[in-house]
Amino acid sequence: MRTVTVIALIAIGAAELAYLAAPTLAKSKVHRRVRETGQIACTVEGCHRIPPNCHPEQGYSFDGIPTGYDIVVCPPQVGK
């Protein structure tokens, strides 16, 4: 009984060594998409990412009081 246990432990150890010694090319790699870091503006419609060439500014009501929301300001597009 004792020899069977020792043989089983040796077999398990050999299997683990074979697994660890396997070439790493056989294992698949997980590729993750990297999200671009950008600015977020909280407008009346909610908070969302803004385009890369734009920037958020403080929004004001018609009488000059700050609304607490951002507005997104983008440079004019040339040629369109």
MIZABA-230615 format. One record per residue: residue in three letters; x, y, z of N, C-alpha, C in turn. Coordinates in steps of 0.1 Angstrom, whole numbers, plus 2048, in hexadecimal, padded with zeros to 3 digits. Example, Ala and Ser with C-alpha at 12.3 -4.5 7.8 and 13.67 -1.06 7.14 Angstrom:
2
ala8847C784E87B7D384E8847DF84E;ser8807EA8478897F584788180084F;
***
This chain:
80
met8087F480080080080080980D800;arg81380C80881C81880982381A7FC;thr8278107F582F8117E88258177DE;val8198137DE80F8197D480E8287D7;thr80D82C7E380C83A7E68188427E1;val82483C7E48308437E08318447D0;ile82D8397C982D8397BB8248447B5;ala8188457BC80E84E7B781385D7B9;leu81985F7C481F86D7C782A8707BD;ile8328667BA83D8697B083786B7A2;ala82C86479E82686679181F874791;ile81987879C81388679C81E89179B;gly82988F7A28348987A183A899793;ala83B88E78D84188D77F837894775;ala82A89377782189976F8218A8770;glu8228AD77D8238BB77F8308C1779;leu83B8BA77A8488BF7748468BF765;ala8408B575F83E8B57508358C174C;tyr82B8C47548238CF75082A8DD751;leu8328DE75C8398EB75E8448EC754;ala84A8E174F8558E27458508E3737;ala8438E373583E8E47278418F1721;pro8438F27148478FF70E83B909710;thr83F91571283592071482E923707;leu8339206FC82C9236EF81F91B6EE;ala81F9106F48139076F380790E6FB;lys80A91670580091C70D7FB928706;ser7ED92A7057E89366FE7E9942707;lys7EB94D7017ED95A7087E0962706;val7DC9697117D09717107D497F70D;his7CE9847027D19926FE7C699B702;arg7C99A57097BF9AF70E7C09BC706;arg7B59C17037B49CE6FC7B79D9706;val7C09E27037C39ED70C7BA9F9708;arg7B39FE7127ABA097107B3A16711;glu7B0A1F7077B7A2C7077B2A34713;thr7BBA3B7197B7A437247B2A5071E;gly7A8A557237A2A6171D79AA69728;gln795A7472578EA7C72E77FA7872E;ile779A7A73A76BA7873B764A8573F;ala759A87738751A9373A743A8F73F;cys73EA9674A731A9374F728A9E74A;thr720A9B740717AA573A709AA273F;val700AA97396F2AA773D6EDA99739;glu6F3A9372F6EFA8672A6F5A7B733;gly6FFA7E73B706A75744715A76741;cys71DA6D74872BA6E747730A6473C;his739A6873373EA6072974BA65724;arg752A5D71D75FA6171775DA6B70C;ile767A7470B767A7E701771A7B6F6;pro770A7F6EA77AA7D6DF788A826E3;pro792A7C6DD7A0A806E17A3A8F6DF;asn79EA966D57A2AA36D2799AAD6DA;cys790AA96E2786AB26E978AAB36F8;his784ABC6FE787ABE70D77AAC3714;pro778ABF72076DAC472876FAD272E;glu764AD972E764AE7735758AE873D;gln758AF174774DAF3750741AF9748;gly735AF374A729AF8743722B0374B;tyr71DB0D744716B1874A708B19744;ser6FEB1E74C6F1B207476F1B2D740;phe6E5B3173A6E4B3D7326E7B4A73A;asp6E5B497476E8B5574F6F5B55756;gly6FEB4C75270CB4B75770EB43764;ile704B3C769706B3477570BB26771;pro715B2177871AB1477570FB09776;thr70EB0076D704AF676D708AE9775;gly715AE877771AADB77D71DAD0773;tyr71AAD376771DAC975C728ACE754;asp72FAC574D739AC8743733ACA736;ile73AAD272D738AD271F744ACD718;val743AC770D74EAC2705751ACC6FA;val75EAD16FA762ADA6F076CAD36E7;cys769AD36DA772ACD6D0777AD86C6;pro783AD76C1788AE16B7780ADF6AA;pro77EAE96A2777AE869677EADF68C;gln777AD768577DACE67B780AD666E;val78CAD5669790ADC65D78DAD3651;gly787AD9647785AD163A778ACA639;lys76FACB643762AC5642757ACE642;
***
